Amino acid sequence: MSLLENLNTSGSYSSILNVPNCNKIYSVPVNPLNNILTNFDLCSQTVISIFPAEPTPDQGSVILSNEVQIPFHSSVTFSTITNSLITVSNIEFDSTIALLHYHLLVDQDLAFNQWANDSSNFNSDCPPTYIDYNYSDSIICLGDSIRITTNTDILYFTPTSSGIYNLNNYFQDGSCSNNSMINVQILSVIAEVPNDTSICFGESYIFSALNAEYDNASWNNGVINKQAYTPTQEQYYTLTIENNGCIGKDSVYVSFKETPELTLSITSDSICRGDQVFINASSQNPLTSIQWENGIVNNQAFRPDSSTTYIARATLSNCSTTDSIDLFVGEYPIVNTIDDFTLCKEGLISLYAETSEDAIISWSDGIENGIPFLINESNVYYVSANLNNCISQESVMIELISNVKADFDYTLEPYSNSELKGIFKNYSSQGDSIEYYWEFINDLNTSTNFEPNYIFNNDREFVDVSLLVSNQYGCKDSIVKTIQIYLLYIPNTFTPNYDQTNDLFKPILSLLPREYEFTIYTRWGEQIFKTNDYKDGWDGIYNGNLVGDGVYTLKLLINNKAYTQSFTVMSAN
């Protein structure tokens, strides 16, 4: 964009370079600002821009002119447009400036208003000049430089403000110059970010460009504009904004607030239902606030009913740390076993218990569940069931008592002509809780007396008698004896006086014995009579003489039973 395009004036425009005017004088009216009449010397090189283009003598013109005095050495200046009379910036060309028009006085022969080939009007003393630049009528970024290329140099110019700049190329050792104008608009792109901030570690932060007019804001480190992001380290986050190729950058530093340290402890992470437990949460910073969920009071005993995860939160300067601890609460297994019992004698027994599924059963004293073992004394045996270290226990008491013993003896006495009376002597165990049960098997009669009497008929030779003894613990013992039914009577006096009464001494039997031996001794143990015939008896004679009065002893062996008895001999003399 040229300067004239910025002027608020209608018409066409023309630029004339290297006008040959060695025989011409340019003059202007007195400057109404400083009352100076300006003459341009003969044979100078003038670069002009004229409005309107190709004017007629009666038209007013605007001539913007720079005159170079030193020929043939190229030099470039870059500034706002300047001449002897006025300085024009990129402002509106108002009526005040319009009064300062230059008027061109020329010969009528020149027909200056009929310029047809401006480029052929060169001053032969001036070599051609060349100028070029890389920004023309353009927008540049603040801090960018404009590259200027001339006949002999490459220069760089960095504008600091927007405006219309005149680019003038001249020879210092000649009277030739070339100029041009450029409208420079400097675009300053500013990336606006929030102030540096401090957040809690693990907390999300929304990085948002404060330049609402730009939609192409770009953050580094994986941040997306206006979206929540969770920083993992303290660092700068840079915002880049682009507008028409111009870049603006700024950074925000994100740091972390102090995160409270949290330490959890528990007396045991596995307990049984009903057991108490302590849970504690602590932090090194005394300003830290600690709160438990689940209604737990820090470091206070409680008895949980079920397995639970307990959560604690430590808060410091609005930053929180959360941690949890697991507690397993096991159930006590159920144990079912046999009742206490009593044994009457040592022997093999087995103990058995049942429990919950997956629980492990163990008995004391090395006993295995359901496996027989020898018991020889009273004892209490304990059984335990272990389920996840929760142990239930039961016990079984086994009392080993002395066994009862059954034993008896008897005697038979004449009762009647055909009956014998059995008198029984009980030698069994005795006690308040002991019961006795007699059974006279052949007669099918019973008795529960301690020592009963029983009448036997002598019409049979043998009778079985049994005795069963038992106590309150179920201990039992029995005995059976076979009794040979016969009448045995041994007199206790003997009178061998031949009076036909009691003159023969022998036992009186009701049945024939299977075996028999009858012997008589003096008081000094001298045998004086012996027979194996139950029919034989002693007549009181020993060695051919009647024995004297006195006490003698007899022994009787009958049916494997022995009897010893004393008797008295009394003679008639």
Secondary structure as the mmCIF struct_conf table of DSSP 4:
data_model
#
loop_
_struct_conf.conf_type_id
_struct_conf.id
_struct_conf.beg_label_comp_id
_struct_conf.beg_label_asym_id
_struct_conf.beg_label_seq_id
_struct_conf.end_label_comp_id
_struct_conf.end_label_asym_id
_struct_conf.end_label_seq_id
HELX_RH_AL_P HELX_RH_AL_P1 LEU A 3 ASN A 6
BEND BEND1 LEU A 7 ASN A 8
BEND BEND2 GLY A 11 GLY A 11
STRN STRN1 SER A 14 ILE A 16
BEND BEND3 ASN A 18 ASN A 18
TURN_TY1_P TURN_TY1_P1 CYS A 22 ASN A 23
STRN STRN2 TYR A 26 SER A 27
HELX_LH_PP_P HELX_LH_PP_P1 PRO A 29 ASN A 31
TURN_TY1_P TURN_TY1_P2 PRO A 32 ASN A 34
STRN STRN3 ASN A 39 PHE A 40
HELX_LH_PP_P HELX_LH_PP_P2 ASP A 41 ASP A 41
TURN_TY1_P TURN_TY1_P3 LEU A 42 CYS A 43
STRN STRN4 GLN A 45 PHE A 51
BEND BEND4 PRO A 52 GLU A 54
TURN_TY1_P TURN_TY1_P4 PRO A 57 ASP A 58
BEND BEND5 GLN A 59 GLN A 59
STRN STRN5 SER A 61 SER A 61
STRN STRN6 VAL A 62 VAL A 68
BEND BEND6 ILE A 70 ILE A 70
BEND BEND7 PHE A 72 PHE A 72
STRN STRN7 SER A 74 SER A 79
BEND BEND8 THR A 80 THR A 80
STRN STRN8 ILE A 81 THR A 82
BEND BEND9 SER A 84 LEU A 85
STRN STRN9 THR A 87 VAL A 88
BEND BEND10 ASN A 90 ILE A 91
HELX_RH_AL_P HELX_RH_AL_P2 SER A 95 ALA A 98
TURN_TY1_P TURN_TY1_P5 LEU A 99 LEU A 100
STRN STRN10 TYR A 102 TYR A 102
HELX_RH_3T_P HELX_RH_3T_P1 GLN A 108 LEU A 110
HELX_RH_3T_P HELX_RH_3T_P2 PHE A 112 GLN A 114
HELX_RH_3T_P HELX_RH_3T_P3 ASP A 118 SER A 120
TURN_TY1_P TURN_TY1_P6 SER A 124 ASP A 125
BEND BEND11 CYS A 126 CYS A 126
STRN STRN11 ILE A 131 TYR A 133
BEND BEND12 ASN A 134 ASN A 134
BEND BEND13 SER A 136 ASP A 137
STRN STRN12 SER A 138 CYS A 141
TURN_TY1_P TURN_TY1_P7 LEU A 142 GLY A 143
STRN STRN13 ILE A 146 THR A 150
BEND BEND14 ASN A 151 THR A 152
STRN STRN14 ILE A 154 PHE A 157
BEND BEND15 THR A 160 SER A 161
STRN STRN15 GLY A 163 PHE A 171
TURN_TY1_P TURN_TY1_P8 GLN A 172 ASP A 173
BEND BEND16 GLY A 174 SER A 175
STRN STRN16 SER A 177 LEU A 187
HELX_LH_PP_P HELX_LH_PP_P3 PRO A 194 ASP A 196
STRN STRN17 THR A 197 ILE A 199
TURN_TY1_P TURN_TY1_P9 PHE A 201 GLY A 202
STRN STRN18 TYR A 205 ILE A 206
BEND BEND17 LEU A 210 LEU A 210
TURN_TY1_P TURN_TY1_P10 ALA A 212 GLU A 213
BEND BEND18 ASP A 215 ASP A 215
STRN STRN19 SER A 218 TRP A 219
BEND BEND19 ASN A 220 ASN A 220
TURN_TY1_P TURN_TY1_P11 ASN A 221 GLY A 222
TURN_TY1_P TURN_TY1_P12 ASN A 225 LYS A 226
BEND BEND20 GLN A 227 GLN A 227
STRN STRN20 ALA A 228 TYR A 229
BEND BEND21 GLN A 233 GLN A 233
STRN STRN21 GLN A 235 ASN A 243
TURN_TY1_P TURN_TY1_P13 ASN A 244 GLY A 245
STRN STRN22 CYS A 246 PHE A 256
HELX_LH_PP_P HELX_LH_PP_P4 LYS A 257 GLU A 261
STRN STRN23 THR A 263 ILE A 266
BEND BEND22 THR A 267 THR A 267
BEND BEND23 ASP A 269 ASP A 269
STRN STRN24 SER A 270 CYS A 272
TURN_TY1_P TURN_TY1_P14 ARG A 273 GLY A 274
STRN STRN25 VAL A 277 VAL A 277
STRN STRN26 ILE A 279 SER A 282
BEND BEND24 GLN A 284 ASN A 285
TURN_TY1_P TURN_TY1_P15 PRO A 286 LEU A 287
STRN STRN27 SER A 289 TRP A 292
BEND BEND25 GLU A 293 GLU A 293
TURN_TY1_P TURN_TY1_P16 ASN A 294 GLY A 295
HELX_LH_PP_P HELX_LH_PP_P5 ILE A 296 VAL A 297
TURN_TY1_P TURN_TY1_P17 ASN A 298 ASN A 299
STRN STRN28 PHE A 302 PHE A 302
BEND BEND26 ASP A 305 SER A 306
STRN STRN29 THR A 308 LEU A 316
TURN_TY1_P TURN_TY1_P18 SER A 317 ASN A 318
STRN STRN30 CYS A 319 GLY A 330
HELX_LH_PP_P HELX_LH_PP_P6 GLU A 331 ILE A 334
STRN STRN31 VAL A 335 THR A 337
HELX_LH_PP_P HELX_LH_PP_P7 ILE A 338 ASP A 340
STRN STRN32 PHE A 341 LEU A 343
BEND BEND27 CYS A 344 LYS A 345
STRN STRN33 GLY A 347 ILE A 349
STRN STRN34 ALA A 353 THR A 355
BEND BEND28 SER A 356 SER A 356
TURN_TY1_P TURN_TY1_P19 GLU A 357 ASP A 358
HELX_LH_PP_P HELX_LH_PP_P8 ALA A 359 ALA A 359
STRN STRN35 ILE A 360 TRP A 363
HELX_RH_3T_P HELX_RH_3T_P4 SER A 364 GLY A 366
HELX_LH_PP_P HELX_LH_PP_P9 ILE A 367 GLU A 368
TURN_TY1_P TURN_TY1_P20 ASN A 369 GLY A 370
STRN STRN36 PHE A 373 ILE A 375
BEND BEND29 GLU A 377 GLU A 377
STRN STRN37 ASN A 379 LEU A 387
TURN_TY1_P TURN_TY1_P21 ASN A 388 ASN A 389
STRN STRN38 CYS A 390 LEU A 400
HELX_LH_PP_P HELX_LH_PP_P10 SER A 402 VAL A 404
STRN STRN39 PHE A 408 PRO A 414
BEND BEND30 SER A 416 SER A 418
STRN STRN40 GLU A 419 ASN A 426
BEND BEND31 SER A 428 SER A 428
TURN_TY1_P TURN_TY1_P22 ASP A 432 SER A 433
STRN STRN41 GLU A 435 PHE A 440
HELX_RH_3T_P HELX_RH_3T_P5 ILE A 441 ASP A 443
TURN_TY1_P TURN_TY1_P23 LEU A 444 LEU A 444
STRN STRN42 ASN A 445 SER A 447
BEND BEND32 ASN A 449 GLU A 451
STRN STRN43 ASN A 453 ASN A 457
TURN_TY1_P TURN_TY1_P24 ASN A 458 ASP A 459
BEND BEND33 ARG A 460 GLU A 461
STRN STRN44 PHE A 462 SER A 470
TURN_TY1_P TURN_TY1_P25 GLN A 472 TYR A 473
STRN STRN45 LYS A 476 GLN A 484
STRN STRN46 LEU A 488 TYR A 489
BEND BEND34 ASN A 492 ASN A 492
STRN STRN47 THR A 493 PHE A 494
BEND BEND35 ASN A 497 ASN A 502
BEND BEND36 LEU A 504 LEU A 504
STRN STRN48 PHE A 505 PHE A 505
STRN STRN49 ILE A 508 LEU A 509
BEND BEND37 SER A 510 LEU A 511
BEND BEND38 ARG A 514 GLU A 515
STRN STRN50 TYR A 516 TYR A 521
TURN_TY1_P TURN_TY1_P26 ARG A 523 TRP A 524
STRN STRN51 GLN A 527 THR A 531
BEND BEND39 ASN A 532 ASN A 532
TURN_TY1_P TURN_TY1_P27 TYR A 534 LYS A 535
STRN STRN52 TRP A 538 TRP A 538
BEND BEND40 GLY A 540 GLY A 540
STRN STRN53 ILE A 541 TYR A 542
TURN_TY1_P TURN_TY1_P28 ASN A 543 GLY A 544
STRN STRN54 ASN A 545 LEU A 546
HELX_LH_PP_P HELX_LH_PP_P11 VAL A 547 GLY A 548
BEND BEND41 ASP A 549 ASP A 549
STRN STRN55 GLY A 550 ILE A 558
TURN_TY1_P TURN_TY1_P29 ASN A 559 ASN A 560
STRN STRN56 LYS A 561 VAL A 569
#
